[in-house]
């Protein structure tokens, strides 16, 4: 029995064999490993030969006795390499007792409890060789295998993970353009000069992090600048964006403009579905590709090839497509179709009406009831985009005074109870009164309005060059009025003037995690469904709502407890956080009722941690109608409870040291990471005696 405890607490032994007889090496030096606290048993693999696939195999014999019932695997290449990982077979216990988490965006061989996985697999028991590979964004790809209540006998555990991997050169996925300074993914592509001999210019362009998934909520511009006697030809070799649930490209989309700037009447096409070997040719020397990723989901992205050709090459330019279906929210591709639609809507209803319009009218998102007044109804679309850019290039979109070159437009959003409206900005640049100022000009700002006594009054002015925080309505309506000017001449043509935003009609208060209970702001987190994750206040990182009570219930499994780590906390309040100070507050409790162990929390606090006494824990946010703040964001984890107090003390005081030893044989090479805790061994034997 003593030896069994020593193995479970002090020794984590794992080894794998690489494919094609290649030796797997430990990634990182011994000194690097000695600085890491290994919460799990750890395995490192490195196959240098990119022409062959390495092999990875994990079974129950390796998982049995793993530290904290957890096993981490790090596949690491050189600094100029990426990891291509292919799952082949995955057999796990039902009920998500076994799970595999994938981390393709690591910078160091470390996976903390706060690190969120890109993919999680559980309840799988089949051959997965037909699945697409998983690519890392850098030199590292990590796996974390978790085992809840593992069997004590190998015969009762049919765990099996079989996979292959190899390393790819990052230079094969390099965008061959000139990155705009201080930008993330804006590129210029220039044709060669007239006196240069050879190709006019060609190469590849990719979505950020390709072939790994691109980040969410980004905007990229790829601008191709040719000579007067050239045209631009592009071919998409691969295009994978999140699937579109309804017609049109409403969120993630790639827009191709037959010009160097984003004019709506210059749109060649809008792509959001796979288009094998799609070829597009500009009519002039320039072309602009604008990639907008507005949804929370991401995908592999795109890979394309560009080429500058002379006017006599490349075939005829692609004609502008007919606007047979709406591909952009509140505006079609062709300007003539926009004018026709606007004229029909204006003549049908010169003023706003309270009654619901006919189905034919409702089928047109962003309909106008008067000159440049757009109403978005949740019965038509649950999400979409709206922007100021469409106002600058369509004369029927509400130009208030063309002589003064000013613009005015109103946006009304109507939800169906219990829905609320959330607005997230993806582009924003409306100048302030002067440089380094935070004051807005009323005639050059976005007004957020509320209805008081039948009249609309400005509640907030938004301007500046930084993205505003997300907005959320307290009720089923929100109104916005934009006053602006035609965009000034800009030296950097990738700059943006105005705003672009996404709207969503939500009933979950903007809280995407947990399971909502009915229509209330109550969410349940159960360890049987997910053992770790994020939760936050409504509308985070925007301001939370007034007069709201939000409950977060955490249910741990047997022999588990709840651990909450708050990474951000800013709740309006002072002092004792009670009603006398008109404070909002957060309440913690081990019961459904009040727990006298905890006081109320409010104000702006540094990172802190909460632990439950048992299997249940409650967090409740209370807000009043006075003031609001950003709220909170926290990580939750269901962690095992030690068997007895002595084991708890040992784990809390153990000093872990790690070293790397090599035990090569004639046929195989094993990398063994052994974690030895001498103090634990000594203390355990002492207590046993």
C-alpha positions in Angstrom: 0.0 0.0 0.0 2.9 2.3 0.8 4.4 1.8 -2.7 1.0 2.5 -4.3 0.7 5.9 -2.5 4.3 6.7 -3.4 3.5 6.1 -7.0 0.4 8.2 -7.0 1.9 11.1 -5.2 5.5 11.2 -6.1 6.2 9.4 -9.5 4.6 10.2 -12.8 6.0 8.0 -15.5 5.0 8.3 -19.1 6.7 7.3 -22.4 5.8 7.0 -26.0 7.5 5.7 -29.1 7.7 7.8 -32.3 6.8 6.6 -35.7 9.3 5.3 -38.3 11.8 4.5 -35.7 12.5 8.2 -34.9 13.6 9.2 -31.4 11.2 11.5 -29.5 13.1 14.2 -27.6 12.2 16.3 -24.7 11.2 19.8 -25.7 12.9 22.3 -23.5 15.9 22.1 -21.3 16.1 20.5 -17.9 16.5 23.9 -16.2 13.3 25.0 -18.0 11.4 22.0 -16.7 12.6 22.5 -13.2 10.9 25.9 -13.0 7.4 24.5 -13.9 4.9 23.2 -11.4 3.5 20.1 -13.0 -0.2 19.8 -12.0 -0.4 16.8 -14.2 1.8 14.0 -15.4 3.6 15.4 -18.4 4.8 14.0 -21.7 6.9 15.9 -24.4 7.2 14.7 -28.0 9.4 16.1 -30.8 9.7 14.5 -34.3 12.1 16.5 -36.4 11.6 14.9 -39.8 8.7 16.7 -41.4 8.4 14.2 -44.3 7.1 11.5 -42.0 4.3 11.4 -39.4 5.2 10.7 -35.8 3.0 8.5 -33.7 1.3 9.1 -30.4 -0.4 6.4 -28.4 -1.9 6.7 -24.9 -3.8 3.9 -23.1 -5.0 3.1 -19.6 -1.7 1.8 -18.4 -0.2 5.3 -18.9 -3.2 7.1 -17.4 -3.4 4.9 -14.3 -1.7 6.7 -11.5 -1.3 10.0 -13.3 -0.9 12.9 -11.0 -4.3 14.5 -10.1 -5.9 12.1 -12.7 -4.5 14.3 -15.4 -2.0 13.9 -18.3 -0.5 16.7 -20.4 1.1 16.1 -23.8 3.2 18.8 -25.5 4.2 18.4 -29.1 6.9 20.9 -29.9 8.8 21.8 -33.0 11.4 24.4 -33.9 10.7 28.2 -33.8 10.0 28.2 -37.6 7.6 25.2 -37.5 3.9 24.5 -37.0 2.3 21.3 -35.7 -0.2 19.3 -37.7 -2.1 16.9 -35.4 -4.4 14.1 -36.6 -6.6 12.1 -34.3 -7.1 8.6 -35.6 -8.7 6.6 -32.8 -10.3 7.9 -29.6 -12.0 5.7 -27.1 -13.2 7.3 -23.9 -15.6 6.4 -21.1 -19.3 7.5 -21.4 -20.6 10.4 -19.5 -17.5 12.5 -20.2 -15.6 10.7 -17.4 -12.7 10.9 -19.7 -12.0 14.0 -21.8 -9.4 15.3 -24.2 -8.7 19.1 -24.5 -6.7 20.6 -27.3 -4.6 23.7 -27.0 -3.2 24.9 -30.3 -2.2 28.5 -29.3 0.5 27.9 -26.7 3.6 30.0 -26.5 5.2 28.0 -23.7 4.8 24.3 -22.7 2.5 25.3 -19.8 -1.3 24.8 -19.5 -2.8 26.5 -16.5 -6.2 26.0 -15.1 -7.2 29.4 -16.6 -6.1 28.3 -20.1 -9.2 27.6 -22.2 -9.1 24.8 -24.8 -9.9 25.3 -28.4 -11.6 21.9 -28.6 -12.8 19.3 -26.1 -13.6 15.7 -26.9 -15.5 13.3 -24.7 -17.9 10.4 -25.1 -16.0 9.3 -28.2 -15.5 5.7 -29.1 -14.8 5.4 -32.8 -12.3 5.7 -35.6 -11.5 9.4 -36.3 -9.1 9.0 -39.2 -11.4 10.9 -41.6 -11.4 14.1 -39.5 -9.4 17.1 -40.7 -6.1 17.8 -38.9 -5.8 20.3 -36.1 -3.1 22.9 -36.7 -1.2 24.9 -34.1 -0.6 28.7 -34.4 3.0 28.3 -33.3 5.6 25.7 -32.5 3.6 24.1 -29.7 0.4 22.1 -29.5 -0.8 20.8 -26.2 -3.3 18.1 -25.1 -4.7 17.7 -21.6 -6.4 14.4 -20.7 -8.6 14.4 -17.6 -9.9 11.3 -15.9 -12.8 11.5 -13.4 -13.0 8.6 -10.9 -10.6 6.4 -12.9 -11.0 2.6 -12.5 -8.5 0.9 -10.2 -8.0 -2.0 -12.6 -6.7 -1.8 -16.2 -9.2 -4.5 -17.3 -12.1 -2.1 -16.5 -10.6 0.9 -18.5 -10.6 0.8 -22.3 -8.9 4.2 -22.8 -7.2 4.6 -26.1 -6.0 7.6 -27.9 -4.0 7.1 -31.2 -2.9 10.0 -33.2 -0.2 11.1 -35.7 1.6 14.4 -36.0 4.3 16.2 -38.0 5.9 19.6 -38.3 5.3 22.0 -41.1 7.4 25.0 -42.1 5.7 28.3 -41.2 7.2 30.0 -44.3 4.8 27.9 -46.4 1.9 29.9 -44.9 3.4 33.3 -45.0 1.4 36.2 -46.4 3.7 37.7 -49.1 2.7 41.4 -48.6 3.8 44.4 -46.7 2.2 44.6 -43.2 0.9 48.0 -42.4 2.7 49.4 -39.3 0.9 49.1 -36.0 -1.8 46.8 -37.6 -2.6 43.2 -36.9 -3.5 41.9 -40.4 -3.6 44.8 -42.9 -1.4 44.2 -45.9 -0.3 46.0 -49.1 0.6 44.1 -52.2 2.4 46.1 -54.9 3.1 45.3 -58.6 6.7 45.5 -59.7 8.0 48.7 -61.3 7.9 49.2 -65.0 11.6 48.9 -65.4 11.9 45.6 -63.5 12.4 42.5 -65.5 10.4 39.3 -64.9 7.0 38.8 -63.2 4.8 41.7 -62.4 4.3 40.3 -58.9 2.6 37.2 -57.5 2.4 35.3 -54.2 0.1 34.0 -51.5 -2.1 35.6 -48.9 -3.8 33.9 -45.9 -6.1 34.6 -43.0 -4.4 35.3 -39.7 -2.9 32.2 -38.1 -3.7 30.0 -41.2 -3.9 27.0 -41.2 -4.9 27.3 -37.6 -8.3 29.0 -36.8 -8.2 32.7 -37.1 -9.1 34.8 -34.0 -12.6 36.0 -33.4 -13.8 39.6 -33.9 -11.1 40.8 -36.2 -11.0 42.9 -39.4 -8.3 42.5 -42.0 -7.6 44.4 -45.2 -5.6 43.1 -48.2 -5.0 45.9 -50.7 -3.5 45.1 -54.1 -2.0 48.2 -55.9 -1.0 47.7 -59.5 0.4 49.7 -62.3 -2.0 51.6 -64.7 -1.5 48.9 -67.4 -2.1 45.9 -65.1 -5.0 44.1 -63.4 -5.2 41.9 -60.4 -6.1 38.2 -60.6 -6.8 36.2 -57.4 -7.6 32.5 -56.9 -8.9 31.0 -53.7 -7.4 27.6 -53.1 -9.1 27.2 -49.7 -12.0 28.9 -47.9 -13.4 27.7 -44.7 -15.6 30.0 -42.6 -18.2 29.2 -39.9 -21.4 27.7 -41.5 -24.1 30.1 -42.3 -27.4 29.1 -40.6 -29.6 31.4 -42.7 -29.3 33.0 -46.1 -26.6 35.5 -46.8 -23.2 36.3 -45.3 -24.2 38.1 -42.2 -21.2 37.7 -39.9 -17.9 36.2 -41.0 -17.4 37.1 -44.7 -14.7 38.1 -47.2 -15.7 41.1 -49.4 -13.9 41.7 -52.7 -14.0 45.3 -54.0 -13.1 46.2 -57.6 -11.2 49.3 -56.3 -8.6 50.3 -53.8 -11.2 51.5 -51.2 -14.4 49.9 -49.8 -17.2 51.4 -52.0 -20.5 49.5 -51.9 -21.0 50.0 -55.7 -17.6 48.4 -56.3 -18.3 45.0 -54.7 -17.3 42.1 -56.9 -18.5 39.4 -54.5 -19.0 38.5 -50.9 -17.8 35.0 -49.9 -18.7 33.0 -46.9 -19.0 29.5 -48.3 -16.4 27.2 -49.9 -15.6 28.2 -53.4 -13.1 25.7 -55.0 -10.6 27.4 -57.2 -12.7 30.6 -57.4 -11.0 33.1 -59.8 -11.6 36.8 -59.8 -10.1 39.5 -62.0 -10.3 43.3 -61.4 -11.4 45.7 -64.1 -8.6 48.2 -63.1 -5.2 48.1 -61.5 -6.4 47.8 -57.9 -8.3 45.4 -55.7 -9.3 45.3 -52.0 -10.2 42.3 -50.0 -11.8 43.0 -46.6 -12.2 40.1 -44.2 -14.6 40.7 -41.3 -14.8 38.1 -38.5 -17.8 39.2 -36.4 -19.0 36.0 -34.8 -17.9 34.2 -31.7 -17.1 31.1 -33.8 -14.0 30.8 -36.0 -12.7 28.5 -38.6 -9.6 27.6 -40.6 -10.0 30.7 -42.8 -8.7 31.1 -46.4 -5.6 30.7 -48.6 -5.4 32.6 -51.9 -2.9 33.3 -54.6 -2.6 36.7 -56.3 -1.0 37.7 -59.5 -0.6 41.0 -61.4 -1.3 40.6 -65.1 -1.2 43.0 -68.0 -4.5 44.2 -69.5 -4.2 41.7 -72.3 -3.9 38.7 -69.9 -6.1 37.1 -67.4 -9.3 37.0 -69.4 -12.2 39.3 -69.1 -12.8 40.9 -65.7 -15.6 39.5 -63.6 -18.8 41.5 -63.9 -20.6 42.8 -60.8 -23.0 40.1 -59.7 -26.8 40.8 -59.8 -28.3 41.4 -56.4 -30.4 38.3 -56.4 -30.2 37.8 -52.7 -29.1 40.0 -49.7 -25.5 39.3 -48.9 -24.9 42.3 -46.6 -27.1 43.4 -43.7 -29.3 46.5 -44.5 -27.7 46.9 -48.0 -27.4 44.8 -51.1 -24.4 44.6 -53.3 -25.5 46.9 -56.2 -26.1 50.5 -55.5 -29.1 50.6 -57.9 -30.8 47.9 -56.0 -30.2 49.8 -52.8 -31.9 52.9 -54.3 -34.8 50.9 -55.5 -35.4 49.2 -52.2 -35.1 52.5 -50.3 -37.6 54.2 -52.6 -40.1 51.4 -52.2 -39.8 51.4 -48.4 -40.0 55.2 -48.2 -43.1 55.4 -50.4 -44.8 52.5 -48.5 -44.4 54.2 -45.1 -43.4 57.8 -44.8 -43.4 57.7 -41.0 -42.9 55.1 -38.3 -45.9 53.1 -37.3 -46.5 51.1 -34.1 -48.3 48.2 -35.6 -46.5 45.2 -37.1 -45.9 45.4 -40.8 -46.8 42.8 -43.3 -44.7 39.7 -43.8 -43.3 41.0 -47.1 -42.2 44.2 -45.3 -40.7 42.3 -42.4 -38.6 40.2 -44.7 -36.4 43.2 -45.5 -33.9 43.7 -42.7 -33.0 47.3 -41.9 -36.2 48.6 -43.4 -36.7 52.4 -43.4 -39.9 54.0 -42.3 -38.7 57.5 -43.1 -35.6 59.0 -44.6 -32.6 57.2 -43.1 -34.4 55.6 -40.2 -33.6 51.9 -40.0 -35.7 49.6 -37.8 -34.3 46.1 -36.9 -37.0 43.7 -35.6 -36.1 40.5 -33.8 -38.9 38.7 -35.7 -36.9 39.2 -38.9 -33.3 38.5 -37.9 -31.8 37.6 -34.5 -28.4 39.2 -35.5 -26.8 41.2 -38.1 -24.5 44.2 -38.8 -25.1 47.9 -39.5 -22.5 50.6 -40.3 -22.0 54.2 -41.3 -20.1 53.3 -44.4 -23.2 52.7 -46.4 -24.3 56.3 -45.8 -21.2 57.7 -47.6 -21.8 56.2 -51.0 -25.6 56.1 -51.4 -27.4 59.3 -52.0 -30.7 57.9 -50.8 -29.3 56.9 -47.4 -30.2 60.0 -45.5 -27.8 62.8 -46.4 -29.1 65.6 -44.3 -27.2 68.4 -45.9 -25.1 67.6 -48.9 -23.9 71.1 -49.2 -22.4 71.0 -45.7 -21.4 67.4 -46.4 -23.0 66.1 -43.2 -25.0 63.0 -42.6 -27.7 61.9 -40.1 -29.3 58.5 -39.7 -31.3 56.8 -37.0 -31.3 53.1 -35.9 -34.1 51.6 -33.9 -33.9 48.1 -32.5 -37.1 46.3 -31.4 -36.9 43.0 -29.4 -39.6 40.7 -28.2 -39.7 40.2 -24.4 -37.7 38.7 -22.7 -35.1 39.6 -25.3 -32.6 42.4 -24.9 -30.4 44.1 -27.6 -26.7 43.8 -27.4 -24.5 45.9 -29.7 -20.8 45.2 -30.2 -18.6 47.5 -32.2 -15.9 46.1 -34.6 -14.7 49.4 -36.1 -15.0 52.9 -34.7 -13.3 56.2 -35.5 -15.3 59.4 -35.0 -13.0 62.4 -34.2 -13.3 64.2 -30.8 -13.2 68.0 -30.3 -9.4 68.0 -30.5 -6.5 65.6 -30.3 -6.2 63.7 -26.9 -9.6 65.0 -25.9 -12.5 62.8 -24.6 -15.2 65.4 -25.4 -17.6 64.7 -28.2 -19.1 67.1 -30.7 -22.9 66.6 -30.9 -22.8 67.0 -34.6 -20.1 64.4 -35.0 -20.9 61.5 -32.7 -23.1 58.5 -32.1 -26.0 59.3 -29.8 -27.5 56.6 -27.5 -31.0 57.7 -26.7 -33.8 56.9 -24.3 -37.5 57.6 -24.6 -38.8 60.0 -21.9 -42.4 61.2 -22.0 -42.8 60.3 -25.7 -39.6 62.2 -26.7 -36.1 60.9 -27.3 -33.3 62.3 -25.2 -29.6 61.6 -25.6 -28.3 59.4 -22.8 -24.7 59.0 -24.0 -22.4 60.4 -26.7 -19.8 58.1 -28.2 -16.8 59.3 -30.2 -13.1 58.8 -30.4 -10.7 56.3 -32.0 -11.1 53.4 -29.5 -13.7 50.7 -29.7 -16.6 51.5 -27.3 -17.6 48.8 -24.9 -20.6 46.6 -25.8 -24.0 48.1 -25.2 -27.0 46.3 -23.8 -30.6 47.5 -23.4 -32.5 47.3 -20.1 -35.7 46.6 -22.0 -36.9 45.5 -25.4 -35.8 48.7 -27.3 -32.7 50.7 -27.9 -32.4 53.8 -30.1 -29.3 55.3 -31.7 -28.8 58.4 -33.8 -25.7 59.0 -35.9 -24.6 62.5 -36.8 -21.4 62.6 -38.9 -19.6 64.0 -41.9 -18.3 62.7 -45.1 -14.9 61.0 -44.4 -11.9 63.3 -44.8 -9.1 62.5 -47.1 -6.8 60.0 -45.4 -3.1 59.4 -46.2 -3.3 55.8 -45.0 -6.1 54.2 -47.0 -6.6 51.4 -44.6 -7.8 53.8 -41.9 -11.5 53.8 -41.1 -14.0 56.6 -40.5 -17.4 56.1 -38.9 -18.5 52.9 -37.2 -19.3 49.2 -38.0 -21.3 47.2 -35.4 -23.0 43.9 -34.8 -26.4 43.7 -33.2 -27.9 40.6 -31.5 -31.3 40.0 -29.8 -30.5 37.9 -26.7 -32.4 36.4 -23.9 -29.4 35.1 -22.0 -28.1 38.5 -20.8 -25.0 38.2 -22.9 -23.8 35.2 -20.7 -22.6 32.5 -23.0 -21.6 29.8 -20.5 -23.6 27.6 -18.2 -27.2 26.5 -18.6 -29.9 29.2 -18.3 -32.9 28.4 -16.1 -36.0 29.7 -17.8 -36.0 33.4 -18.7 -34.3 34.6 -15.5 -30.7 35.6 -15.1 -29.9 32.2 -13.5 -27.2 29.9 -14.8 -26.2 26.4 -13.7 -22.7 25.0 -14.0 -22.4 21.2 -13.4 -19.1 19.3 -13.2 -20.7 16.4 -15.1 -20.9 18.7 -18.2 -17.7 20.7 -17.9 -15.0 20.7 -15.3 -13.7 24.2 -15.9 -14.6 27.4 -17.8 -15.4 31.1 -17.6 -18.4 33.0 -16.3 -19.0 36.7 -16.1 -21.5 39.4 -15.3 -24.2 40.4 -17.9 -22.8 42.1 -21.1 -19.2 41.8 -20.0 -16.9 43.6 -20.8 -19.6 46.2 -21.2 -21.6 47.6 -18.3 -23.9 45.2 -16.5 -27.7 46.0 -16.4 -29.6 48.1 -13.8 -32.1 46.4 -11.4 -30.9 42.9 -12.1 -30.3 39.8 -9.9 -28.1 37.2 -11.5 -27.5 33.8 -9.9 -24.7 31.4 -10.7 -25.1 27.9 -9.2 -22.2 25.5 -9.2 -22.7 21.8 -8.6 -19.6 19.7 -8.1 -19.5 15.9 -8.2 -18.8 13.5 -5.4 -15.5 14.3 -3.7 -15.2 17.6 -5.5 -15.4 21.2 -4.6 -15.8 24.5 -6.5 -12.8 26.9 -7.0 -13.4 30.4 -8.4 -10.6 32.6 -9.5 -11.7 36.2 -10.3 -9.5 37.8 -12.9 -11.5 41.1 -13.0 -13.8 42.6 -10.5 -15.4 46.1 -10.7 -18.9 46.4 -9.1 -20.3 49.8 -8.3 -20.3 50.3 -4.5 -18.4 51.5 -1.4 -17.9 50.7 2.2 -20.1 47.8 3.5 -21.7 47.4 0.1 -25.2 47.7 1.6 -28.4 49.6 0.8 -27.3 52.5 3.0 -24.5 53.3 0.5 -26.7 52.5 -2.5 -24.2 49.9 -3.6 -24.4 47.1 -6.0 -22.7 43.9 -4.7 -21.8 40.3 -5.2 -22.8 37.7 -2.7 -21.1 34.3 -2.1 -22.7 31.4 -0.3 -22.3 27.6 0.3 -26.1 27.5 0.5 -29.1 28.8 -1.4 -29.7 31.1 1.5 -27.3 33.7 2.9 -24.0 32.4 4.2 -22.7 34.4 7.3 -19.2 33.2 6.5 -19.0 35.8 3.6 -19.5 39.5 3.5 -20.7 41.4 0.5 -18.2 42.3 -2.2 -18.2 45.6 -4.2 -15.8 48.2 -5.6 -12.7 47.5 -7.7 -10.7 44.6 -6.4 -7.5 42.8 -7.4 -7.5 39.1 -8.4 -8.8 36.9 -5.7 -10.0 33.3 -5.2 -13.1 31.6 -3.6 -13.4 27.9 -2.6 -16.6 26.1 -1.6 -16.8 24.1 1.6 -18.8 21.3 -0.2 -20.3 20.3 -3.5 -22.4 23.4 -4.0 -21.6 27.1 -4.3 -23.6 30.2 -5.2 -22.6 33.6 -6.7 -25.2 36.3 -6.9 -24.9 39.8 -8.5 -27.3 42.4 -7.2 -27.6 45.8 -9.0 -29.9 48.8 -8.4 -31.0 51.7 -10.5 -28.3 54.2 -9.5 -25.0 53.5 -11.2 -23.4 50.5 -13.0 -19.9 49.3 -13.7 -18.1 46.7 -15.8 -18.8 43.8 -13.5 -16.7 40.7 -13.1 -15.1 37.8 -14.9 -13.9 34.6 -13.3 -12.6 31.1 -14.0 -14.4 28.2 -12.3 -12.9 24.7 -11.7 -14.3 21.6 -10.1 -11.3 20.1 -8.3 -11.0 16.8 -6.4 -11.1 17.0 -2.6 -8.2 15.2 -0.8 -9.2 12.0 1.0 -8.1 13.2 4.5 -6.5 16.1 6.2 -3.1 14.5 6.3 -3.0 14.2 2.5 -4.2 17.8 2.2 -1.3 18.9 4.4 1.2 16.9 2.5 0.1 18.3 -0.9 0.1 21.8 0.4 3.7 21.6 1.8 5.4 19.3 -0.7 8.3 20.7 -2.5 8.4 19.1 -6.0 11.6 18.7 -8.0 11.7 17.4 -11.5 14.5 16.0 -13.6 14.8 14.4 -17.0 16.4 10.9 -17.5 16.9 9.0 -20.7 16.6 5.2 -20.9 17.5 4.3 -24.5 17.3 0.8 -25.8 18.4 -0.8 -29.1 15.0 -0.5 -30.7 13.2 2.3 -28.9 14.0 5.6 -27.3 12.0 6.6 -24.3 11.9 10.1 -22.7 10.9 9.7 -19.1 9.9 12.5 -16.9 9.9 11.5 -13.2 8.6 13.7 -10.5 10.0 12.7 -7.1 8.9 14.2 -3.8 11.3 13.2 -1.1 9.5 15.1 1.7 6.2 13.5 0.8 7.8 10.0 0.8 9.3 10.6 4.2 6.2 12.1 5.7 3.9 9.4 4.4 6.1 6.6 5.8 6.3 8.4 9.1 2.5 8.7 9.3 2.1 5.1 8.3 4.3 3.9 11.1 
